[in-house]
Amino acid sequence: MKIKFVKANRALNVSTSAMFLALGVLFPLLFHAVGLGSQFSPMHLPVLLAGMICGPLSGLIVGFLAPFISSLVSGMPPVFPMAVAMAFELAVYGFVAGLLMCVFSESRNKTLKNLNIVLSLLVAMIAGRCVYDRNSRRPLYLRSVYRRGASRLVAGLALAASCGARGHVRFEKRAHT
């Protein structure tokens, strides 16, 4: 199986990637203007689409650059620590979504071919959350393994998959009553 990192038409790939990068800057501005910016993560959508349509390398580049360009244009997210952390998270989103789209679309298994979009998005969201969770400001799942055991890791990954792009998990000790 040969994975194509660059499509045959490079000009189309570059211009489509630039369009997704521009949408990665524009969507947060529009969502925050109407008051939906705190409920949704609109920067993730163009990055995931860039990875799935243009390939894993384009998804990685768009995902890494989008938070920095958005920070330069609008001031949000703040460059440090949010834009830096989001750059790595979004780069993983774009790369994994594009890589899995390539792998699943060339699979001989018809079930994988039919579910390639859903599986690519689901695995990409889980992989991005493993890198960084911006709501708790720390690597979410890897730290929970060392402190609380593997059962918390599985629970955290299942919850992240069910919550989607905006989901986050915090494990807190509750007082026994």
Buried (B, 14 or more C-beta within 10 A) or exposed (E): EEEEBEBEEEEEBBEBBBBBBBBBBBBBBEBBEEEEBEEBBBBBBBBBBBBBBBBBBBBBBBBBBBBBBBBEEEEBBEEEEBBBBBBBBBBBBBBBBBBBBBBBEBEEEEEBEEEBBEBBBBBBBBBBBBBBBBEEEEBBBEBBBEEBEEEBBEBBBEEBBEEEBBBBBEEEEEEEE
